[in-house]
Amino acid sequence: MENKKSLWAIIVCGTVAAGLIAVPNIFIKDPPTAAIVNVSRFEYSDSVSVTGTILKNSGEAFVQVFVPEQDISRVELGQTAEITGDAFPEKMYAGTVEEIADTAIRVQSGNVSQTAVEVTVKIDETDDTLKQGYTASVKLITSEPSMMTVVPYEAVNQDTGGEYVYVLREGRAYKRYVTTGMELSEGVELKTALAENEEIITVDELSENGVTVQISDK
C-alpha cells in the first residue's frame, strides 16, 4: 500500500511538472504612457479691435473709429478701450466709448468696402505725444474680465462624439467630452470645467476607458 501511494505521488507530481513545462510564456504588457498637460488659466476680456484716427479739440483727444456692422452690437456707451499706435510705441492710453452713430455708412479700407458704424472714443488722459491725425489701434473691451482656461492643441482629440480630452483620476485615464472656444497662439480655450482632482493628460495607445497609465517624467 505504501508503495502505491508513493507511485501515485510521483505520477501526480510528474503530471503537474509536465503541465508547467507545457504552459507558454506569459507576457505582461506595460501600462500606456501618459504625460500631464500644462493648463494655463488667466484673466480675459472679450474685445473688438479696430483702427482709427486721433482727433484733438480744446485740449481733449479722441479716436474716431468705424466698427464693422457684425461687431457693433457688442459695443456700448461707457465701455473702456485701450489705445496704442506706431507713433507712440512705448505708451498705451485708456479711453471710454463716448458716442455711437445712429446710422451705418459704407467705408473704404484699402480695396475693401464695408458697412460700419462710426464710434468716438475719448482718451481719458491726453498729452503732447498724441498728435492730430495719428493712426491709432483701439481695443474696445466688450465684456467683464473672466478666467479663461487654455490647453495645448495636442491635448484635444475628436471622434464621432465630438471633441474630448483625457483626464487623469486616481492613476487612470478617462475620456471626457468637452466644449472648446477661441483658438489662441498658446492653445485652445477649454470651456468645460474639470473636477479639482482631475488633470488633463496626453496618452499613447489607450484602448479603453479607465485604463491605468504610467506618468512620464518628461
C-alpha positions in Angstrom: 0.0 0.0 0.0 2.9 2.3 0.9 4.5 1.7 -2.5 1.2 2.5 -4.3 0.9 5.9 -2.5 4.5 6.8 -3.4 3.9 5.8 -7.0 0.7 7.9 -7.2 2.5 10.9 -5.8 5.2 10.5 -8.4 2.6 10.3 -11.2 0.8 13.5 -9.9 4.0 15.5 -9.4 5.1 14.4 -12.8 1.8 15.5 -14.4 2.0 18.9 -12.7 5.6 19.3 -13.7 4.8 18.4 -17.3 1.9 20.8 -17.3 4.1 23.6 -16.1 6.6 22.9 -18.8 3.8 23.0 -21.4 2.4 26.4 -20.3 3.5 29.1 -22.8 5.4 32.2 -21.6 3.1 34.9 -20.3 4.0 38.5 -21.2 2.7 41.3 -19.0 2.2 44.5 -21.1 3.3 47.7 -19.6 0.6 50.3 -19.0 0.2 53.1 -21.6 2.5 56.1 -21.0 0.8 59.4 -20.2 2.1 63.0 -19.8 0.4 65.6 -17.7 -0.5 68.7 -19.8 0.3 72.2 -18.8 -3.1 74.0 -18.3 -3.0 77.8 -18.4 -5.5 80.0 -16.6 -5.6 83.7 -16.9 -8.0 86.7 -16.9 -9.5 87.5 -20.2 -11.9 90.1 -21.6 -13.7 89.9 -24.9 -12.9 92.8 -27.2 -13.3 94.3 -30.7 -10.1 95.6 -32.3 -10.3 98.5 -34.8 -8.1 101.1 -36.3 -8.9 104.8 -36.2 -7.6 108.4 -36.3 -6.8 110.7 -33.4 -8.6 114.0 -33.2 -7.9 116.8 -30.8 -10.3 119.5 -29.7 -9.9 122.1 -26.9 -7.2 120.2 -25.1 -9.1 116.8 -25.3 -8.2 113.9 -27.6 -10.5 111.4 -29.2 -10.2 108.5 -31.6 -12.6 108.2 -34.5 -13.1 104.5 -35.4 -15.5 102.6 -37.7 -16.8 99.4 -36.2 -18.0 96.8 -38.8 -21.7 96.0 -38.6 -21.1 92.4 -37.5 -19.4 93.7 -34.3 -21.3 96.9 -33.5 -23.9 95.0 -31.4 -21.2 94.3 -28.8 -20.2 97.9 -28.4 -21.9 100.1 -25.8 -21.5 103.6 -24.4 -19.2 103.8 -21.4 -17.1 100.7 -22.4 -13.4 101.1 -21.8 -10.8 101.0 -24.5 -7.0 100.6 -24.9 -5.3 102.9 -27.4 -1.9 102.2 -28.9 -0.1 103.4 -32.0 3.1 103.2 -34.1 3.8 106.9 -33.3 3.8 106.2 -29.5 5.1 102.6 -29.2 6.0 102.9 -25.5 2.6 104.1 -24.4 -0.9 102.8 -24.0 -3.7 105.2 -23.3 -7.1 104.4 -21.7 -10.3 105.5 -23.3 -14.0 105.4 -23.0 -16.7 104.9 -25.7 -18.4 108.3 -25.8 -20.6 108.3 -28.9 -22.0 105.7 -31.3 -23.6 107.0 -34.5 -27.2 106.3 -35.2 -26.7 105.2 -38.8 -24.3 103.0 -40.6 -22.2 104.1 -43.6 -20.1 102.5 -46.3 -16.3 102.9 -45.5 -13.4 102.1 -47.7 -10.3 100.3 -46.2 -7.8 99.8 -49.0 -9.5 97.8 -51.7 -12.3 96.6 -49.3 -15.6 98.4 -48.8 -17.7 97.5 -45.8 -20.7 98.7 -43.8 -19.7 100.2 -40.5 -20.8 102.5 -37.7 -18.8 105.5 -36.5 -17.7 105.3 -32.8 -16.0 108.0 -30.9 -13.6 107.0 -28.1 -12.5 109.7 -25.7 -8.9 109.4 -24.4 -9.1 109.7 -20.6 -5.8 111.5 -20.1 -4.0 113.0 -23.1 -0.6 114.6 -23.5 1.6 116.3 -26.1 2.7 112.9 -27.5 -0.7 112.5 -29.3 -1.0 114.5 -32.5 -4.0 115.3 -34.6 -4.2 112.8 -37.5 -2.1 110.0 -35.9 -3.3 106.5 -36.6 -4.3 104.5 -33.5 -5.2 100.9 -32.8 -8.1 100.7 -30.5 -9.2 97.6 -28.5 -12.8 98.1 -27.3 -13.4 96.0 -24.2 -16.8 94.4 -24.6 -17.1 92.1 -21.6 -16.3 91.9 -17.9 -13.0 90.1 -17.2 -13.3 86.4 -16.6 -11.0 83.4 -16.1 -10.0 81.5 -19.3 -8.6 78.0 -19.3 -6.3 77.2 -22.2 -4.8 73.8 -23.1 -2.3 72.8 -25.8 -3.8 71.8 -29.1 -2.4 68.3 -28.9 -4.4 67.6 -25.7 -7.7 67.9 -27.6 -8.9 65.0 -29.7 -12.0 64.4 -31.7 -14.2 61.4 -32.7 -17.8 61.0 -33.8 -19.0 62.1 -30.4 -17.2 65.4 -30.6 -14.1 66.9 -29.0 -12.6 65.3 -25.9 -9.6 65.3 -23.6 -8.2 62.6 -21.4 -8.2 63.3 -17.7 -6.2 61.5 -15.0 -8.1 60.4 -12.0 -6.6 58.1 -9.3 -4.0 56.9 -11.8 -6.4 56.0 -14.5 -7.2 57.7 -17.9 -10.8 58.7 -18.7 -12.2 60.2 -21.8 -14.0 63.5 -21.2 -16.0 65.2 -23.9 -15.5 69.0 -23.8 -16.5 72.2 -25.4 -13.8 74.4 -26.8 -13.8 78.1 -27.6 -11.3 80.5 -29.1 -8.1 79.4 -30.7 -5.0 81.2 -29.5 -1.3 81.1 -30.1 -0.8 79.3 -26.8 -3.6 76.7 -27.4 -7.3 76.4 -27.4 -9.8 77.7 -24.9 -11.4 75.0 -22.8 -14.9 76.0 -21.7 -15.8 72.7 -19.8 -14.9 72.8 -16.1 -12.9 69.9 -14.7 -13.1 68.5 -11.2 -10.4 69.5 -8.7 -8.9 66.0 -8.6 -8.6 65.8 -12.4 -5.6 66.6 -14.6 -5.5 66.7 -18.4 -3.1 64.3 -20.0 -2.0 63.0 -23.3 -1.9 59.2 -23.7 -0.2 56.8 -26.0 -2.1 53.7 -27.2 -5.2 54.0 -25.0 -7.5 51.1 -25.9 -10.3 51.6 -23.4 -11.7 54.0 -20.8 -10.4 53.8 -17.2 -7.1 52.2 -18.0 -4.2 52.5 -15.5 -1.5 54.7 -17.1 2.2 55.3 -16.3 3.1 59.0 -16.0 6.1 60.0 -17.9 8.8 62.0 -16.2 9.3 64.2 -19.3 
